[in-house]
């Protein structure tokens, strides 16, 4: 029974990640995926890996499996890893800083995928061209995490444990 519960939890988390991204798609670079992925990592530990698998598969099915999707294969797991590393942090402003910083670095991290295609100059050009969007992404991530971290964390902490 515990395994079925864990599978369902991972599926639900993955769908919530994808649905939250779609719900805010009309706002450029405003997304809840960063905050939710941080929270899911903190609250559910290793089960976030399955949630990421569901999320990445859904994103690929919705938008196609292009180079952008390959970027997602390392960008989102990296964030989960950072959240796990900094799991000792307890304040909303700390997570807001991490989320904002990650939003600022998002374009540069994605630009790494262009290294094998066009070398360092192509990756650098891609990163620089995306800076205005990265600043919006950083501000949105910071604001969303600052406002929503504590209420969402409280709600997730009230859920039954699967360990």
Phi, psi and omega in degrees: 000323180298322180293321179295317178300316180296317178298317179295319178299314180297319179296315180297316179300316179298318179293321178297319177300311181294316181295321179294323178295317179293322183297328181255012184298336180286346177258118183296123176063021168258120180209149177263358183301317181301307181295315180296321179295320175300310182296316179297322178295315181293321186271332187236003174054233187297341181292345178295336180297316177295321178298319177297320177301315179296313180301312182296320177296315179298318179298317178296319179292324181286321189241358182094155184262070181263193180299323179302324181291322177299324177298318181298332182295337177245334183291312183287318175299327177298317178297317178300319177297319178295319178299320179294319178297322183259024184298345178288340181291141184234347185266144179300321182294329178293316179290329176295319177296317179296314181296318178295316178298322179293321176298322179293324181273351188305311181297320179293322176296319178293328180297338179301332180294340180275349179305311181290337183276314186227007178081187184296324182294321179291317179297318179295316178299318180295318180294316181294318180298331182270359184304317179301321178290325179294325178293319176296315180301316180297313180297317180295314179300316180300309182297312180299317180292320181298319184276321190257347184303304186296312180296322179290322178296318178299316180296316180292325179294338180279347180289152178294146180281148178254003179271000000 
